[in-house]
Amino acid sequence: MPRPPAGKVGAGVARVDAALKLTGGAKYIDDYRLPGCLHGATLRTAIAHGRIRKVSFDPAFPWDQCCVARAADIPGANNVLFIEADQPLLTEDKVMHPMQPILVVGHPDRAQAYEALKHITVEYEEEEPVLTIAESLAGKKLLRGEDNVFKKFLIEKGSVEEGFAPADRVVEGEYRVPHQEQAYIENHGIAAWVEKDGTITAHGSLQCPYYVHKALVKIFARPPEQIRVINAVTGGAFGGKEDYPSLIAGHAALLALKSGRPVKLIYDRHEDMAATTKRHPAVVRHRTAVSRDGRLLAQDLVIIMDGGAFATCSGVVLSRGTLHATGPYECPNVRVRSSVVATNTPPNGAFRGFGVPQAIFAAELQMERIAAALGLDSVELRRRNAWKVGTVTSTGQVLKESVGALKCLELCVQKSGYTRKRKEYAAWNRSKGKPTWRGIGFALCHHGAGFTGSGEVMLASRAAVSLAKDGRIKVLAAATDLGQGAATVFTQIAAQALGLPAALVEVEVPDTALVPNSGPTVASRTTMVIGRLIERAAAGLKAELVKAAGRVPQDRAGLRKAARSLCDGGPARRFEVQYEKPEDITWDDQLYRGEAYGVFSYAAVAVDLEVDRLTYEVKLRKVTTAQDIGKAINPVLAKGQIMGGTAQALGWALLEYADFRGGWMRNSQLTNYLIPTFADTPPMDVLLVEEPYSRGPYGAKGLGEMPMDLSAPAVVAAVHDATGFWFDSIPVLPERICAEFIKAERPL
Amino acid sequence: MIAFTVNGRKRSFKGPPFKRLLDVLREDFGLTATKEGCGEGECGACTVLLDGKPVTACLVPVCQAQGRKVETAESLGRPGRLNPLQRSFQENAGVQCGFCTPGLLMSASRLKKTDPEAVRVGLAGHLCRCTGYMHIVESVSKAPSPLRERSTAALRGRRALARRKR
């Protein structure tokens, strides 16, 4: 038998942090005891748009027991630097949305801190708010610039006008998707304190330590080395902990600075849901020219997203949505016009998929609509147009390798029994006396891995592997383990590159004082981009070990011995590498032409469901999905990611609805913002397709976000297969299905 | 003073009787395995056993624990010595971010039936946003169930008794 590879790349090894998490030993931020700490509570605006006239404090309340931090206490800039610097840390006068922080109160007793908020009165001068995309585009009020637009893009390939001329059919559609709440089970939370040497430290539940670091440097006007950000064990993030932790860290640290005491600022569920970022609602319009035999001739697309009150990462979300707008289909003539607009609602931000779920929802339902117009099966339509090696995308990128779209499609069709079930369910739905209508729906998608265009070059991420003089090997990266398993995958990659058992490799806590800046933990880049850096850094260490010891020592004692010469008297030897731009990748940020992504991942899904004939409830029976992720470094964790992301997409399609009225979310509770439970989520069959990518570690591509991209349109297609009704928006709630039956005067 | 047993140890609490059991465990006793996810009994992250029955500790005022037995995830195996259910979660990837895990383990440890369908129904009071639930269902289904073992042993004992009588 061949010996298994040392680092076990490709093996479904258990998570490195499982035992701690299973015994309650893993410390999330609220699990830390901070002697003498204050608990922070945030006073927020109560109107959507206007100005603060006056803030008054009830003189009967014992304010001497509290510490109140306000905008005037901020030593540096009163804004949270992210891509732009338009969001104030604490608002002084202008109110742009109903959950804007005004001040923070600290008290040794958590309940008293919240009690204090009730003794503050804020008087406002209200203005009419802009609450929807339509109102924003109509310029009802100007919230931003001259047109309320944060960012717009245009992609042009060929000539749309010429493409429409020879069309046999022109198909039009408009699709809408709502907000979606990340709903990680651990709410936001940060602890902050000031060290004796003046260093401001923030420790907490966050995705991107260096993003928080960058924001705090400006807020506190300190040199970078006097700001330290540490990632605590984080209970899920899904994009929701990408930018908002910078605000919370700013608030907590400001209180800590003013009070001279450590501060814990932990949100409860209501505050977390009502105040922090969500997926961007979007309207997507498609106009497609097709030939009789089902070839796409021209796609003319418009995407408009609701950015909320401040810029956050909206421009980048829109960019990614724009670049994925066509779906994974080749078309000679494409035009995509997109924009993201301002409204008086809490800013929307990153959420797994990052603009792609919005784009794919529309693109896949448009494929259904085209197939129906042509009398073709939609899977066959996809098959005829899907990307393959040699395809030229909407930005002129030629796909050179690792294009598994058709492989995913065929495998998913075969394993899900799609064709057979279509027929079976048609018969089932025709027969009288059945308690349900059954349907199966299909979708295909792509997902560009890593930052868009020149993003990775600008990030210039760094990661390292170190050997300490005691023989310990550590991976040093700012990529955080949010539950997805980054730490486990990193040990596998480093150990494999070193030719060592994974047990000899540890992963350092992402702490800006200890690890280099490897960029944010986002964009399906952690395994593919950071993993590759770790592989290279480990190779550097390996070469030195071989030079020093003749081979890589296979135990701690041998490593300790080798470390003596390698460390050369120092505590550790660090092998650090930086991202290098592949020569043949070019990107024009002005024209949006070139290699949008180094590579794309691909996925197909078949959703099998039934609709109750009495209650119109949708019950998911089975989900089958095939996903081309290049190489599964850890197939068990990869499947866990795929199933988790799929469940979120199913929730978005069927259950999740953020009820925004007057600019704020009325159902900011898990009691009435429903996410899927054990009982709602069906058994899933996950098929891994491995079309290796030459620049990924061991061939790996990004996988974290893609599962969120494609199941929602498949659900809608399956509901159509079951009931005959199309839905152009989600969630497909039972009452909406019922309403369609009433409208169609189609009784049971 | 409210006196009760936590993980086999006698404990007493002198604060307000309506303080949430969740906060008493975490703040007063330093038992932080039990987590707060929603504060309204919806997510199940704070599930503990009260006299052997799963309850959401965010909805239980501490006075209700008077004279009773409370068990938290700290009562299960330690990192080097996981119990069979924990080991199954480790082996079958039943844990991702881990925040819902301690509460889930408490409910799962009391399930009488552990076929996948029964697990889906039995744990439906717990929310997990990471896994899509499949790996948790497998972790619980594949775990050697102490309850099942006990009943099989009892059955074997009864059969032996019957044979002897014959």
Interface residues (C-beta under 8 A of the other chain):
Chain A: G12 A14 R15 D17 A18 A19 L20 K21 L22 T23 G24 G25 A26 K27 Y28 D30 D31 R33 Q182 A183 Y184 I185 E186 N187 V233 T234 G235 G236 F238 D268 R269 L482 G483 Q484 G485 V636 L637 K639 G640 I642 M643 G644 G645 T646 A647 Q648 Q669 L670 T671 I675 P676 T677 F678 A679 T681 P683 M684
Chain B: R26 G30 L31 T32 A33 T34 K35 E36 G37 C38 G39 E40 E42 C43 A45 T72 A73 E74 L76 G77 R78 P79 G80 L82 Q86 F89 Q90 E91 A93 V95 Q96 C97 G98 F99 C100 T101 P102 L105 P116 V119 R120 V121 L123 A124 G125 H126 L127 C128 R129 C130 T131 G132 Y133 M134 H135 I136 V137
